[in-house]
Structures are given as C-alpha cells and as structure tokens.
Amino acid sequence: MKQKNNIKENQQMRTNLMRLVAGAILATLFLPVGAENENGDNLPAGNEQKRGVNYSPNLLTASSRTSTTLGDDIDRYPGGFDFSITLGKKHRHRRKGSTDLFMSGVGIGFVSALGEPAPMDVSMGRSLEINWTEAIGLRYNFNRRNSLELAMGFLWRNYRMTHQYRFQQDAAEVLNVVPYPAGAVPKFSRLHIFQMTFPLMYDLNLKHGWHFVVGPELAVNGGCNSHTRTIKTRYSIDGEKYKEKTTDLRINPVSVNLVASVRFHFIGLYVRYSPCDVIDHNYGPKFQSLSAGFTLWGF
C-alpha cells in the first residue's frame, strides 16, 4: 500500500511540475515585451521615448465616461456620453484650433404655451418635451475654455390640456379650442409636434466640471410626415371611451429657439424659449412656447 501511495505522489508531483513549466513557457511567449510602467520605462522596441512620457500603443483610446478619441488622449468634454474624433492637432488638452466630432445625451422637460388665448389652457406640468438636440455635432475649440458647437438633433413636444376644452381641427384645417360633447369626462387633449433642430452653441468651460452653454437653435417643424404634427384627444361618455386623432396639423414650417444651459459633469439644466408662433397664423391660435428641464449625458 505504501508503495502504491508513493507512486501516486510521484505522478502527482510530475504532473504539477509539467503544468508549471508549461505555464512559464506560455507566459514567456505571450507576455508583451517591455511593458510600460508608470515612469515610462521599458517601452516597446522601436518606440524609444524619454522617461515620464506616456506611450499609447492603440490608436483608439477610451475613457471612463465612454468617450472615444482618434489620436492622443485629449481633455474630455464634461457631461455625459461624448463620442469625439480629434480632427485638428493632437493634444492632451484642448488647444487653440482643435476640432471634435461629438455626440451628446438626451433631455426631458416641461413646456408651456405663452400668450395662449382663452379658453386655451395648456398645463405645463403635464406637457412634456423630449430632446436629443446634439445627436451629432462639430465643435471648434478656441482654447481650453471656449468653444463653438454646430450640431443636428431632434425635439418632441406635447402641448396638453386636461380641463373642459379640447383641440379640434375643422374642415378648413383651422385649429380651434372647443368644449367637449355634453356629458363627456375629459382625459386629455394634446398637440404633438416634432422638430429637427440645428443648434449653434457657445460653450464656456467654467472649470471644476461646470459648463455654461448658450445660443440659437434653428428648428424645422414637422418634416414631411403628417404624423409628426398631430392632435390627439381622449374622453369618455357614460363609461364608453372615445379617441380622436387628427394628422397634418398646420404649423409654422421653420422657427428659431433660444437655448441656455448650465451643466455639472453629466447632469444639466436648460431653458428653451421659442419666440415664433407654433401654429401658422392663418390656421389657429397664436402662442409661443417656453420649456425647462434637465439633461443627462450632456446637453
């Protein structure tokens, strides 16, 4: 029995030794040559650099804020998801004349109707605005603190009423505000409008993660799809539910928004004022809009 145990122990020792040797061989074959340490020593062959200079073997580098840069690492754009491609000179920080292709995050807010005629009464607390106003953009950096951004984005607005009046378009395509049918229990009546936006923004870096952004925003309203400018009304009479929907609302095709935003890292607050009438003045009541909300992952 002792002899058998000795044989098993010897076999186990040989097996462990073989595994150890195999692991050492694999480590020798696949371990990168001259891995860089914190002081910049032992750089890869053919890439000799002075001590203290960082070496990046990859053309694409990613930061902890899910930002990707083509070229050397640059000072990241504070605030959310920002896909950046350096088109100008390569610098660790933004320098004069550098240009970035970027994409920022989404925002949600509440919209009100300014100057609305009676009996129109839009409830701001129930009228939502969803925006992705910088789906893709180009940023020119004057220096580390000042930049100019031109972008393209999208904006969805809902003007919602919940009292005893509703939106209704007549045979002449004119938008009116009329009472519900007798005995009706209103749920809501709302205008839904889609905008394609082209913001031109000045970005001031206030340091320590704070940014102030302000500028005009050109809006193309509705587009070519009639379902991007609609009226929807819901109510019930004697327990029976009714739903009314009208498409191809007559709105102003082009308008201008004025936008201001304050941002801290990936969270921001914004205000958007639209001095232009929402509805074509020949087809409905005159009113403008004011909205405010917050943004995540940038402005």
N, C-alpha and C positions, 0 to 999 in steps of 0.2 A: 504493500500500500504506500509506504514511504517512497519507494522508487517511482511509482506512478505519479505521486504528487510532485516529486522533484522534476519529472519530465514535463508535467503541465506548467510548472512555474517557469522552467527554461523556455518553453514555447511562448508563454505569455511575454516574457522579457524580450525575446527576439522580435515578436510582433510589435511591441511598443517601440523598440529601437528602430525598426524599419519605418514605422509611422513618423517618428521624429526626424529621421534622415530625409524622408520624402517631403515632409513639411518644410524643412530647411532648404531643400532644392527648389521647391515651388516658390518660396519666399525670395530666393536669390534671383530666380528667372523673372518674376513679375513685379518686384518692388521697383518703383521709379528711381532712376539714377539721379543722385544729387538732389534729393528733396529739399525744398527751400525751408529755412527756419525763420524765426521772427526777425533776425538780423540780416536776412538776405544772403546767408552763406549757402554754399553747396548748390549753386544754381545749375540748371541743366547745361550740358556741354554745348558750346556754340552760342551761348547766351550769357557771356560773362558780363556782370554788372557790378557796380560798386556796392560796398556794404551799406545797408539801410535803404536801398532802392527796391521797391516791390516788383516782383515779376509775375505776370499773369499769363499762363500758358494757353488760356482759352480766349478766343475772340469774343465770345458771348459770356457776360458775367451777370449774375442775378443777385439782387439784394434781398433783405428780409421782408421788404414791402412789395414783393412780387413785381419788381421793376427790372426790365432788361435793357442793356445798353450795348450798342455796337461800338467796340473800341475800348479805350481805357475807362475805368470807373470814374463817374462824374458825380457832382453833388446832386442828390436825388431831389425830385420835385416833391416837396412836403404835401401830404394829403392824398392818401388813397392809392388806388391802382393806377400806375403811370407807365405805360409801355413807351420807352424813349429810344430813339435811334439818333446818335450824335452825327449831324451832317457837317458841322464845322470842324474846327481844330479840336484835337483830343486833349482834354484837361481833366485833372482830378476834380476840380470845381468849375462851376460855370464861369466862363471868361467872356470878355467882350467879343461879340461877333459869332458866338456859337449858336447852333440851331438844332432843335429837337423836334422829332415827330412823336406825339404823345396821345394818350387816351385816358380820360378821367372817368370818375364814377357817376352815380345816379343821385337824384334828389327827389324829395317829396315835400309838398307844401299845401297851403290852403289859398284859394283865390276868391276875390270879391269883385263885384261889379260896381264901378264908380260912376256916379251920375245916372244911375238907372231910374227910369221914370216909374211913377206909381201906375199900377199896383205891383210892378215887378219888385221882388224882394229875394235876392239871392242870399242864401245862408252860407257865409264864409266857412263856418265850422264844418259844413258837410260838402263843401265844394273842393275837390282835390285836384292838385296839379302834380303830375309826374314828369320829370325831365331827365334827359341824358344829353345835355347841351354841348358836351365835348366828346362825342363818340370817336372823333379823330380830329387832330389839330396839329398846327405847326407853331412852334414857339421860337421867337428870336430873343436871345439874351443880350441886353445891352451891357450888363455886368452881372455880378453875383446877386444883386438885389432888385434889379429892374428888368422886366421882360415884357414882350408884346406877343399876344396869342391870337391866332386866327383859326377858327375851328368850324366844324359842322356837327349838328346834333338834332335832337328830337324833343318835342314837348307835347304833352297831352293835358288838356284842360277840361274840367267839368263844372259848369255853372248850374247849381242845383237849387230848386225851390221846393219847400215842403209845406207851404200853407195852402190856402183855398184857391189859388190861381195856378194855371199851368201854361206852358208854351204850346203854341199851335200855329202851324203854317196854313194859310188859306189857299184858295185856288190860284191866286195871283202870285204865290210863293212869298208872300209877305209874312214875317214873323209877328205874331200877336201874343199878348198875355191875356187870357180869358179865364172865366170861372170854370170849375169842374161841373159836370152834369148834376142835376138835382139828386140829392141823396148819396152822392159819392163820398167815399172816405179816402182822401189823398194819401199816397205813399211818397211819391216824389215826381218832379218834372225837371228834366235837366237838358242842357245843351252840351254836346260833346264836340270838341274842336281839336284837331291835330295840327301841329306846326312843325315845319322843318326850319331849323334855326342856323344862323351863321354869325356867331358872336365874334367881336373884335375886342379883346380884353387887355387892359394894362394890369400887370401883376407886380405888386410891391412886396418884397420879402422883408418882413419886419423883424426877422431873426427869432431864434428860440422856437421855431415851429409855427409862428404866426405869419399869415399872409392876408393882404388886402387886395381885392380884385374889383375892378370897375370898368364899365364900358357899354357900348351899344350892341344891340343884337338884331340883325335883320331876320324877319320871320316870313316864310312863305306858308300861307294858311290853307289847309285843306288838301292841297295837292290835286291830283286828277281823279282821285277815288271819292265818290259821293258818300261813302260810308265813313269818311274821316270828318264829316261835319253833319251831325245828326241831332234830332230831338227824340228823347225817349220819355214817356210818361206812364206811370203805373198808379192804378187806384182800384177800388172795389165798390160794388153796389150790391147791397143785400147779400153779402158774403161771396158774390161772384167777382173774380178778379179780371181786370181789363189791362191790356198793354197796348200802347200806341207808339209807333216809331215812324219817323219821317227822315228821309235822307236828302242829301243835296241842299243843305241849308245855305242861304245866300249870305256869305261873309266877305269881308274885305280880303282880296287875294294876297296883299302884301302889307305888312305893318312893321313897326320898329319898337323894340323893347329896350328899356334902360335897366341895367343889372348892377347890383353891388353885392359883394360877398366878403365875409370875414371868416377865416379858416384857421383852425389849430390842428396841425398834423392831418388826420384823416376825417375830421368832423368839422363841418362848416355851417354857417347860417347865411341865408341870402334873402334879398328883396328884389322883386322884378316889377317894374311899372311899365304899363303899356298905354301911352297917351293916345294911340289911334283907336277909332271906333272898331268894335269887334264885328258888328253886323254892318253890311252895306247900307248906307243911309237911306236908300230907296226901298229897302226890303225889311225894315224893322226898327226897333227902338235903338236910340243912341246910348251907348255906355262904353266905358273903358275898363281896364282891369288892373288890379294890384294884388300881388301874391307874395307870400313869405313862407319860408320853410327851412329845412336843414338838408345837408348833403352828406353822403358817406363816400369814402374813397375819392375825395377831391371835389372840385366844383363842376 
